[in-house]
């Protein structure tokens, strides 16, 4: 049985290694097609190595029996995000191939709705898979906000940085780590970020139109995060208040029990 578990663990690790290899192959294709410079190469390779290392560590810690079809889709998305990251880094040295960047980003965004459906249909939903999907989404939004900020201004970086700021704040205020109730509005706002940033990055609309689209994305994101923070804060206060309110009730129950016992003794 131990040998079988070891064999499966090796298969899982092999899939992450294959993903890193495909990432390097994509970088090679992009480099050949557009003559990618050192910044793009180094950033893309750093992304590939970091993704492989973090995912391998998470798999070693959780020890799943298999990598799963949904995680394969998410890994494919991560490879595309690595290509987008390399192109954005390269855009600081030369004119970016907008069509290629938009194409890779569009496919990554479309696949965002696939991995969750695959996980549910195959019964392979896991906490690791959900976290993997969320981290890929967050990093893609960060990279796109960096790209769009070169045209619209540094304030666009607030979109990509907001989720990471929330995670950092949760280390100081642990009540932010509490689970949130499902929300279609939250999912809609999250999906809007990639679409709006992609539209602005495609450079198809006038400057003012792109500005309005990105401001809409930022405003909806601030509203979504603000609503969740308020809910978490109220829930944390309620959780602290409930035990204090229960103390008198517990005391009265104990008193009632003692009274009943005394009454029974008197009857006997």
Secondary structure in CASP SS format (residue, H / E / C, confidence):
PFRMAT SS
TARGET T0000
AUTHOR 0000-0000-0000
METHOD secondary structure of the structure
MODEL  1
X C 1.00
X H 1.00
X H 1.00
X H 1.00
X H 1.00
X H 1.00
X H 1.00
X H 1.00
X H 1.00
X H 1.00
X H 1.00
X H 1.00
X H 1.00
X H 1.00
X H 1.00
X H 1.00
X H 1.00
X H 1.00
X H 1.00
X H 1.00
X H 1.00
X H 1.00
X H 1.00
X H 1.00
X H 1.00
X H 1.00
X H 1.00
X H 1.00
X H 1.00
X H 1.00
X H 1.00
X H 1.00
X H 1.00
X H 1.00
X C 1.00
X C 1.00
X C 1.00
X H 1.00
X H 1.00
X H 1.00
X H 1.00
X H 1.00
X H 1.00
X H 1.00
X H 1.00
X H 1.00
X H 1.00
X H 1.00
X H 1.00
X H 1.00
X H 1.00
X H 1.00
X H 1.00
X H 1.00
X H 1.00
X H 1.00
X H 1.00
X H 1.00
X H 1.00
X H 1.00
X H 1.00
X H 1.00
X C 1.00
X C 1.00
X C 1.00
X C 1.00
X C 1.00
X C 1.00
X H 1.00
X H 1.00
X H 1.00
X H 1.00
X H 1.00
X H 1.00
X H 1.00
X H 1.00
X H 1.00
X H 1.00
X H 1.00
X H 1.00
X H 1.00
X H 1.00
X H 1.00
X H 1.00
X H 1.00
X H 1.00
X H 1.00
X H 1.00
X H 1.00
X H 1.00
X C 1.00
X C 1.00
X C 1.00
X C 1.00
X C 1.00
X C 1.00
X C 1.00
X H 1.00
X H 1.00
X H 1.00
X H 1.00
X H 1.00
X H 1.00
X H 1.00
X H 1.00
X H 1.00
X H 1.00
X H 1.00
X H 1.00
X H 1.00
X H 1.00
X H 1.00
X H 1.00
X H 1.00
X H 1.00
X H 1.00
X H 1.00
X H 1.00
X H 1.00
X H 1.00
X H 1.00
X H 1.00
X C 1.00
X C 1.00
X C 1.00
X C 1.00
X H 1.00
X H 1.00
X H 1.00
X H 1.00
X H 1.00
X H 1.00
X H 1.00
X H 1.00
X H 1.00
X H 1.00
X H 1.00
X H 1.00
X H 1.00
X H 1.00
X H 1.00
X H 1.00
X H 1.00
X H 1.00
X H 1.00
X H 1.00
X H 1.00
X H 1.00
X H 1.00
X H 1.00
X H 1.00
X H 1.00
X C 1.00
X H 1.00
X H 1.00
X H 1.00
X H 1.00
X H 1.00
X H 1.00
X H 1.00
X H 1.00
X H 1.00
X H 1.00
X H 1.00
X H 1.00
X H 1.00
X H 1.00
X H 1.00
X H 1.00
X H 1.00
X H 1.00
X H 1.00
X C 1.00
X H 1.00
X H 1.00
X H 1.00
X H 1.00
X C 1.00
X C 1.00
X C 1.00
X C 1.00
X C 1.00
X C 1.00
X H 1.00
X H 1.00
X H 1.00
X H 1.00
X H 1.00
X H 1.00
X H 1.00
X H 1.00
X H 1.00
X H 1.00
X H 1.00
X H 1.00
X H 1.00
X H 1.00
X H 1.00
X H 1.00
X H 1.00
X H 1.00
X C 1.00
X C 1.00
X C 1.00
X C 1.00
X C 1.00
X H 1.00
X H 1.00
X H 1.00
X H 1.00
X H 1.00
X H 1.00
X H 1.00
X H 1.00
X H 1.00
X H 1.00
X H 1.00
X H 1.00
X H 1.00
X H 1.00
X H 1.00
X H 1.00
X H 1.00
X H 1.00
X H 1.00
X H 1.00
X H 1.00
X H 1.00
X H 1.00
X H 1.00
X H 1.00
X H 1.00
X H 1.00
X H 1.00
X H 1.00
X H 1.00
X H 1.00
X H 1.00
X H 1.00
X H 1.00
X H 1.00
X H 1.00
X H 1.00
X H 1.00
X H 1.00
X H 1.00
X H 1.00
X H 1.00
X H 1.00
X H 1.00
X H 1.00
X H 1.00
X H 1.00
X H 1.00
X H 1.00
X H 1.00
X H 1.00
X H 1.00
X H 1.00
X H 1.00
X H 1.00
X H 1.00
X H 1.00
X H 1.00
X H 1.00
X H 1.00
X H 1.00
X C 1.00
END
